[in-house]
Amino acid sequence: MKSKKLKIINRKGLTLNAHLEIPANQKPNYYAIFAHCFTCSSSLKAVRNVSRALTQQGFAVVRFDFTGLGRSEGEFADSHFSANVEDLLDVHAFMAEHYDAPSLLVGHSLGGAAVLVAASKIDAVKAVATVGAPATVAHVKQLFSHQLEETEEKGDVEVNIGGRPFIINHDFVKEFDKTDLPEIVKDLRKPLLIMHSPFDKTVGVENAEQLYKKAHHPKSFITLDNADHLLSNEIDSQYVGEMIGSWAKRYFPKTENVMLDTEGEQLVGHLNMAEDNFTTSIQTKNHTFIADEPASIGGDDFGPSPYEYLNAGLAACTVMTLKMYAERKQWDLKEVFVYISHSRKHSDDLQLVLDKPKYMDHINKKLKFVGNLDAKQIERLKEIASRCPVHKTIASEVIFETQIID
């Protein structure tokens, strides 16, 4: 998964701070937008966890800070509910222009209410998922209900929400009464997933019940048992992302991987220099995987390195060979672990006497057997481990033939 920073200018000329999370293969099937909770930001750990879980399902996810929150420009008092919806519309328009129109909206708490309203205004949105969303936007006023009268008398008032001070005004408060969320949900007519914890003390689970009753099918509900409102437990936020991704697949056409032609060979590797840095697509007749270099040498670390794949081939061949041998001998070998590392070492360090000392490739292989085996059997398995075909190929002289094809 790769994260890319975005700066999105909203309709008021304010810069919204955003991150685009991209799947490991850098080729998303679909795009989604995540709207965070009231007074939160896109950097909240739960937001990151949900977004990253979605990328594993093939979605690219934009998570951004609403006006006046996180690292976005503007004042919190300007971040009323209608402004949140406008920010969502502006982010969607930006993505449609520069990438692809997001077709999934995901919202947490008040962000859930915002995505419901935004989805009713965007034809390109095909599905909506909410987490801990209120059934009425005015529900948020409960957080500072004891100071509502002050906003009429004094104008700007500092309120404490979640242990943090914020400046609000009368216009900010009035905005929460303008939206009839249940009626919007009733008319939405798009696939809707409602997720809520029965133990949510901030937004009670009865809110989920009200939204669910108003919505038309297809609609789904998933209970987040034992989770709190902010999904503070990492297991809960990861679960939310995984469930949303699995649910959403029902409503999006299945995309087929573009298969590279192996031209009659066993596999093909492909690297687009302009787009992929070191990230290399590798294709066999039936399987696709990714190779990359670690970040320490300029790669994106989206997949194993070439030498890690070399080690993987050796490890796989070793355990398969040991399995076949042990089964033929009817030995009690239940599990095999092979630990492999490749490095370059000097012949002197390897205590090798050569006419011309030099650096050499060195592969360290460690074996661990699980089963009822005696010392003689273990020693024999060690010998067999060195006889697997890949081991013998690496250890022998290899003849390469390289051709240029059109």
C-alpha positions as a printed NumPy array, in Angstrom:
array([[  0.   ,   0.   ,   0.   ],
       [  1.312,   3.445,  -0.99 ],
       [  0.163,   6.792,   0.43 ],
       [  0.273,   9.945,  -1.666],
       [ -0.303,  13.445,  -0.267],
       [ -2.893,  15.587,  -2.037],
       [ -3.796,  19.269,  -1.724],
       [ -7.387,  19.871,  -2.808],
       [ -8.842,  23.373,  -3.175],
       [-12.487,  23.528,  -2.136],
       [-15.142,  25.898,  -3.507],
       [-14.228,  28.532,  -0.904],
       [-10.595,  28.564,  -1.988],
       [ -9.389,  26.723,   1.112],
       [ -6.816,  23.939,   0.822],
       [ -7.937,  20.574,   2.143],
       [ -5.245,  18.217,   3.356],
       [ -5.724,  14.734,   1.909],
       [ -3.995,  11.384,   1.448],
       [ -4.619,   8.885,  -1.331],
       [ -4.016,   5.308,  -0.216],
       [ -3.253,   3.041,  -3.187],
       [ -3.244,  -0.785,  -3.31 ],
       [  0.131,  -2.53 ,  -3.331],
       [ -0.012,  -3.229,  -7.063],
       [ -0.676,   0.502,  -7.669],
       [ -3.631,  -0.43 ,  -9.882],
       [ -6.886,   0.214,  -7.975],
       [-10.087,  -1.354,  -9.238],
       [-12.225,   1.416,  -7.751],
       [-11.9  ,   4.638,  -5.74 ],
       [-13.459,   5.474,  -2.381],
       [-13.635,   8.522,  -0.087],
       [-13.478,   8.283,   3.718],
       [-15.118,  11.042,   5.793],
       [-13.904,  11.269,   9.395],
       [-15.901,  11.878,  12.558],
       [-16.881,  15.218,  14.139],
       [-13.794,  17.144,  15.403],
       [-11.526,  14.273,  14.281],
       [ -9.067,  14.249,  11.388],
       [ -7.938,  11.95 ,   8.597],
       [ -4.843,  11.009,  10.617],
       [ -6.91 ,   9.24 ,  13.288],
       [ -5.536,   5.724,  13.56 ],
       [ -8.953,   4.156,  12.977],
       [ -9.307,   6.121,   9.721],
       [ -5.906,   4.911,   8.521],
       [ -6.679,   1.312,   9.464],
       [-10.026,   1.263,   7.662],
       [ -8.486,   2.892,   4.583],
       [ -5.594,   0.455,   4.445],
       [ -7.89 ,  -2.534,   4.892],
       [ -9.892,  -1.28 ,   1.913],
       [ -6.765,  -1.001,  -0.231],
       [ -6.201,  -4.714,   0.351],
       [ -9.597,  -5.234,  -1.301],
       [ -8.481,  -3.312,  -4.397],
       [ -9.839,   0.156,  -3.5  ],
       [ -7.843,   3.367,  -3.635],
       [ -9.045,   5.494,  -0.704],
       [ -8.964,   9.264,  -0.251],
       [ -8.978,  10.325,   3.408],
       [ -9.035,  14.068,   4.006],
       [ -9.482,  16.687,   6.722],
       [-12.679,  18.73 ,   6.654],
       [-12.4  ,  22.534,   6.618],
       [-10.893,  23.847,   9.863],
       [ -9.782,  20.433,  11.09 ],
       [ -6.5  ,  18.538,  10.991],
       [ -4.163,  20.206,   8.486],
       [ -6.862,  21.703,   6.282],
       [ -7.264,  25.451,   6.063],
       [-10.187,  27.395,   7.538],
       [-11.797,  27.879,  10.936],
       [-13.681,  25.197,  12.835],
       [-16.742,  27.457,  13.026],
       [-16.864,  27.276,   9.222],
       [-16.837,  23.476,   9.368],
       [-20.59 ,  23.175,   9.816],
       [-22.464,  20.213,   8.377],
       [-23.292,  21.779,   5.018],
       [-19.629,  22.724,   4.617],
       [-18.661,  19.101,   5.321],
       [-20.956,  17.943,   2.534],
       [-19.543,  20.599,   0.197],
       [-16.013,  19.426,   1.019],
       [-17.023,  15.886,   0.094],
       [-18.466,  17.073,  -3.216],
       [-15.29 ,  19.047,  -3.949],
       [-13.015,  16.128,  -3.112],
       [-15.116,  13.876,  -5.33 ],
       [-14.907,  16.382,  -8.207],
       [-11.118,  16.63 ,  -7.793],
       [-10.709,  12.862,  -7.9  ],
       [-13.016,  12.538, -10.917],
       [-10.906,  15.097, -12.775],
       [ -7.432,  13.875, -11.816],
       [ -7.917,  10.133, -11.183],
       [-11.3  ,   8.416, -11.395],
       [-14.697,   9.237,  -9.907],
       [-14.986,   7.567,  -6.464],
       [-17.888,   5.132,  -6.458],
       [-17.847,   4.236,  -2.732],
       [-18.336,   6.683,   0.148],
       [-17.474,   5.684,   3.707],
       [-18.228,   7.881,   6.701],
       [-17.576,   7.633,  10.436],
       [-19.955,   9.25 ,  12.95 ],
       [-21.004,  12.689,  11.599],
       [-18.888,  11.872,   8.559],
       [-21.356,   9.02 ,   8.032],
       [-24.213,  11.494,   7.928],
       [-22.242,  13.655,   5.496],
       [-21.599,  10.807,   3.051],
       [-25.314,   9.926,   3.052],
       [-26.151,  13.47 ,   1.963],
       [-23.277,  13.628,  -0.528],
       [-24.246,  10.275,  -2.052],
       [-27.717,  11.644,  -2.746],
       [-26.091,  14.387,  -4.849],
       [-23.507,  12.347,  -6.811],
       [-24.652,   9.928,  -9.507],
       [-21.21 ,   8.288,  -9.718],
       [-21.504,   6.979,  -6.154],
       [-22.707,   3.369,  -6.315],
       [-22.628,   2.394,  -2.62 ],
       [-22.397,   3.96 ,   0.854],
       [-21.13 ,   2.631,   4.185],
       [-21.53 ,   4.34 ,   7.558],
       [-19.896,   3.597,  10.912],
       [-21.491,   4.881,  14.125],
       [-23.554,   7.458,  12.224],
       [-26.308,   9.485,  13.93 ],
       [-29.879,   9.284,  12.617],
       [-30.228,  13.051,  12.873],
       [-27.535,  15.635,  12.241],
       [-28.837,  17.664,  15.201],
       [-27.654,  14.81 ,  17.452],
       [-24.23 ,  16.472,  17.486],
       [-25.576,  19.474,  19.397],
       [-25.791,  17.291,  22.497],
       [-22.017,  17.622,  22.789],
       [-22.339,  21.299,  23.664],
       [-26.065,  21.639,  24.511],
       [-25.36 ,  23.513,  27.756],
       [-23.791,  26.376,  25.776],
       [-26.333,  26.714,  22.948],
       [-27.943,  29.835,  24.439],
       [-24.547,  31.534,  24.716],
       [-24.096,  31.411,  20.937],
       [-27.232,  33.554,  20.508],
       [-26.142,  36.077,  23.131],
       [-22.369,  36.283,  22.624],
       [-21.749,  35.18 ,  19.027],
       [-18.456,  33.294,  19.076],
       [-18.234,  30.86 ,  21.998],
       [-15.466,  28.486,  23.015],
       [-16.772,  24.984,  23.716],
       [-15.014,  21.877,  24.949],
       [-15.589,  18.818,  22.781],
       [-13.779,  15.598,  23.576],
       [-11.371,  17.452,  25.853],
       [-10.379,  20.006,  23.184],
       [-11.437,  23.675,  22.841],
       [-13.276,  24.808,  19.696],
       [-14.81 ,  28.121,  18.665],
       [-18.419,  27.934,  17.427],
       [-21.089,  30.514,  16.636],
       [-24.867,  30.678,  16.183],
       [-24.687,  29.968,  12.432],
       [-22.619,  26.864,  13.187],
       [-25.331,  25.611,  15.543],
       [-28.264,  26.404,  13.209],
       [-26.696,  24.344,  10.417],
       [-27.379,  21.131,  12.319],
       [-31.149,  21.697,  12.092],
       [-31.298,  22.116,   8.311],
       [-30.877,  18.488,   7.219],
       [-33.604,  15.846,   7.386],
       [-31.318,  12.829,   7.307],
       [-34.001,  10.111,   7.608],
       [-35.802,  11.484,   4.525],
       [-32.539,  11.616,   2.582],
       [-31.855,   7.981,   3.486],
       [-35.396,   7.056,   2.462],
       [-34.869,   8.55 ,  -0.996],
       [-31.254,   7.418,  -1.435],
       [-31.98 ,   4.122,  -3.232],
       [-28.345,   3.04 ,  -3.266],
       [-26.76 ,   0.016,  -1.558],
       [-26.213,   0.994,   2.072],
       [-24.175,  -0.697,   4.791],
       [-24.774,   0.486,   8.364],
       [-22.204,  -0.529,  10.984],
       [-22.712,   0.313,  14.64 ],
       [-21.662,  -0.861,  18.072],
       [-24.366,  -1.738,  20.598],
       [-21.977,  -0.337,  23.227],
       [-21.54 ,   3.059,  21.53 ],
       [-22.003,   5.635,  24.296],
       [-21.562,   8.646,  22.007],
       [-24.086,   7.754,  19.303],
       [-26.469,   5.076,  20.573],
       [-27.206,   2.01 ,  18.458],
       [-30.862,   3.122,  18.174],
       [-29.582,   5.593,  15.567],
       [-28.573,   2.688,  13.352],
       [-32.023,   1.172,  13.792],
       [-33.721,   4.4  ,  12.66 ],
       [-31.529,   4.706,   9.564],
       [-31.979,   1.056,   8.678],
       [-35.773,   1.253,   8.907],
       [-35.87 ,   4.31 ,   6.628],
       [-33.53 ,   2.871,   4.001],
       [-34.712,   0.755,   1.1  ],
       [-33.09 ,  -2.483,   0.027],
       [-30.385,  -3.346,  -0.72 ],
       [-29.405,  -2.461,   2.846],
       [-27.24 ,  -4.291,   5.362],
       [-26.352,  -4.001,   9.032],
       [-23.238,  -5.278,  10.81 ],
       [-22.921,  -5.031,  14.574],
       [-19.542,  -3.983,  15.96 ],
       [-19.7  ,  -5.953,  19.161],
       [-17.601,  -4.523,  22.029],
       [-16.293,  -1.626,  19.887],
       [-16.355,   1.97 ,  21.138],
       [-17.452,   4.961,  19.073],
       [-13.965,   5.92 ,  17.9  ],
       [-12.933,   2.328,  17.093],
       [-10.016,   2.763,  19.475],
       [ -9.157,  -0.933,  19.359],
       [ -7.121,  -1.596,  16.217],
       [ -8.847,  -4.95 ,  15.716],
       [-12.208,  -3.162,  15.396],
       [-11.08 ,  -0.646,  12.768],
       [ -9.376,  -3.334,  10.697],
       [-12.527,  -5.444,  10.893],
       [-14.617,  -2.488,   9.692],
       [-12.373,  -2.002,   6.647],
       [-12.398,  -5.697,   5.793],
       [-16.184,  -5.965,   6.09 ],
       [-16.84 ,  -2.854,   4.   ],
       [-14.507,  -4.123,   1.282],
       [-16.154,  -7.548,   1.198],
       [-19.661,  -6.058,   1.209],
       [-18.893,  -3.522,  -1.529],
       [-17.7  ,  -6.199,  -3.966],
       [-21.322,  -7.298,  -4.26 ],
       [-22.204,  -4.011,  -5.922],
       [-19.231,  -3.451,  -8.185],
       [-18.497,  -5.364, -11.389],
       [-15.746,  -7.883, -10.918],
       [-12.613,  -6.691, -12.655],
       [-10.381,  -9.139, -14.411],
       [ -6.625,  -8.817, -14.114],
       [ -4.975,  -7.846, -17.373],
       [ -2.889, -10.913, -18.114],
       [  0.531, -10.406, -19.633],
       [  1.359, -12.776, -22.478],
       [  4.252, -15.025, -21.474],
       [  5.096, -15.532, -25.176],
       [  5.353, -19.275, -24.609],
       [  7.838, -18.943, -21.73 ],
       [  7.248, -19.885, -18.088],
       [  6.786, -16.293, -16.939],
       [  7.155, -12.656, -17.93 ],
       [  8.279,  -9.675, -15.865],
       [  7.168,  -6.142, -16.726],
       [  8.259,  -2.736, -15.436],
       [  6.766,   0.567, -16.635],
       [  9.641,   2.991, -16.076],
       [  7.416,   6.091, -16.102],
       [  4.848,   4.867, -13.575],
       [  6.195,   2.066, -11.428],
       [  9.617,   3.07 , -10.031],
       [ 11.075,  -0.412,  -9.269],
       [  7.716,  -2.142,  -8.813],
       [  7.679,  -5.065, -11.238],
       [  4.677,  -7.137, -12.321],
       [  5.449, -10.824, -12.746],
       [  3.027, -13.073, -14.582],
       [  2.949, -16.834, -15.053],
       [  0.216, -18.526, -17.047],
       [ -2.119, -18.579, -14.042],
       [ -0.62 , -16.324, -11.35 ],
       [  0.361, -12.686, -10.829],
       [  2.699, -11.292,  -8.186],
       [  4.736,  -8.167,  -7.462],
       [  8.452,  -7.646,  -6.948],
       [ 10.061,  -4.462,  -5.64 ],
       [ 13.106,  -3.075,  -3.881],
       [ 13.095,  -1.931,  -0.242],
       [ 12.676,   1.753,   0.571],
       [ 16.287,   1.863,   1.839],
       [ 17.556,   1.726,  -1.767],
       [ 14.849,   3.831,  -3.391],
       [ 12.057,   1.288,  -3.887],
       [  8.481,   1.375,  -2.62 ],
       [  8.635,  -2.035,  -0.903],
       [  5.356,  -3.161,  -2.481],
       [  6.611,  -6.723,  -2.837],
       [  9.552,  -9.026,  -2.123],
       [ 12.918,  -8.153,  -3.653],
       [ 14.455, -10.274,  -6.444],
       [ 16.741, -12.07 ,  -3.994],
       [ 13.812, -12.672,  -1.638],
       [ 12.048, -14.385,  -4.53 ],
       [ 15.197, -16.424,  -5.152],
       [ 15.153, -17.451,  -1.487],
       [ 11.414, -18.16 ,  -1.729],
       [ 11.903, -20.485,  -4.68 ],
       [ 14.615, -22.348,  -2.819],
       [ 12.516, -22.571,   0.353],
       [  9.437, -23.835,  -1.497],
       [ 11.401, -26.436,  -3.428],
       [ 13.16 , -27.597,  -0.25 ],
       [ 10.004, -28.212,   1.797],
       [  8.213, -29.896,  -1.118],
       [ 11.139, -32.236,  -1.698],
       [ 11.299, -33.099,   2.01 ],
       [  7.558, -33.79 ,   2.067],
       [  7.769, -36.223,  -0.861],
       [ 10.786, -38.   ,   0.619],
       [  9.289, -38.33 ,   4.123],
       [  5.988, -39.624,   2.728],
       [  7.765, -42.194,   0.581],
       [  9.692, -43.369,   3.65 ],
       [  6.548, -43.152,   5.798],
       [  8.369, -41.072,   8.402],
       [  6.502, -39.017,  10.994],
       [  7.335, -35.584,   9.567],
       [  4.429, -33.23 ,  10.361],
       [  5.87 , -29.783,   9.56 ],
       [  8.975, -28.259,   7.979],
       [ 10.347, -24.752,   8.447],
       [ 13.124, -23.443,   6.178],
       [ 14.841, -20.159,   7.038],
       [ 16.973, -18.707,   4.236],
       [ 19.155, -15.612,   3.805],
       [ 21.341, -14.519,   0.901],
       [ 24.426, -12.325,   1.268],
       [ 27.84 , -11.631,  -0.216],
       [ 30.774, -12.848,   1.869],
       [ 34.503, -12.914,   1.342],
       [ 36.124, -16.297,   0.813],
       [ 38.439, -15.612,   3.753],
       [ 35.424, -15.177,   6.06 ],
       [ 34.075, -18.47 ,   4.757],
       [ 37.467, -20.089,   5.481],
       [ 37.879, -21.102,   1.837],
       [ 41.383, -21.427,   0.406],
       [ 41.379, -20.023,  -3.13 ],
       [ 44.152, -19.016,  -5.49 ],
       [ 42.485, -15.622,  -5.773],
       [ 40.432, -14.678,  -2.682],
       [ 37.134, -13.008,  -3.637],
       [ 33.613, -12.153,  -2.587],
       [ 31.098, -14.924,  -3.181],
       [ 27.336, -15.444,  -2.975],
       [ 26.434, -17.079,   0.297],
       [ 23.084, -18.707,   1.109],
       [ 22.369, -19.664,   4.689],
       [ 19.697, -22.367,   5.053],
       [ 18.33 , -23.411,   8.438],
       [ 15.928, -26.322,   8.863],
       [ 13.393, -27.05 ,  11.574],
       [ 11.45 , -30.324,  11.641],
       [  8.293, -31.065,  13.614],
       [  7.542, -34.747,  14.124],
       [  8.656, -37.926,  15.843],
       [ 12.058, -38.3  ,  14.174],
       [ 15.298, -39.862,  15.427],
       [ 18.751, -38.365,  14.915],
       [ 19.489, -40.56 ,  11.886],
       [ 16.279, -39.508,  10.141],
       [ 16.972, -35.836,  10.825],
       [ 20.468, -36.107,   9.374],
       [ 19.09 , -37.817,   6.279],
       [ 16.473, -35.094,   5.783],
       [ 19.247, -32.52 ,   5.998],
       [ 21.021, -34.293,   3.122],
       [ 17.815, -34.465,   1.059],
       [ 17.221, -30.736,   1.601],
       [ 20.341, -30.067,  -0.472],
       [ 19.081, -32.242,  -3.312],
       [ 15.968, -30.311,  -4.237],
       [ 16.019, -29.199,  -7.899],
       [ 16.255, -25.464,  -7.181],
       [ 19.126, -26.004,  -4.725],
       [ 20.993, -28.027,  -7.346],
       [ 20.327, -25.365, -10.005],
       [ 21.674, -22.549,  -7.835],
       [ 24.706, -24.612,  -6.816],
       [ 25.6  , -25.651, -10.366],
       [ 26.967, -23.781, -13.348],
       [ 24.062, -22.221, -15.257],
       [ 24.133, -21.378, -18.959],
       [ 22.154, -18.256, -19.878],
       [ 20.848, -17.506, -23.352],
       [ 19.541, -13.959, -23.877],
       [ 17.61 , -12.853, -26.95 ],
       [ 16.03 ,  -9.619, -28.129],
       [ 12.446,  -9.946, -29.382],
       [ 10.212,  -7.347, -31.024]])
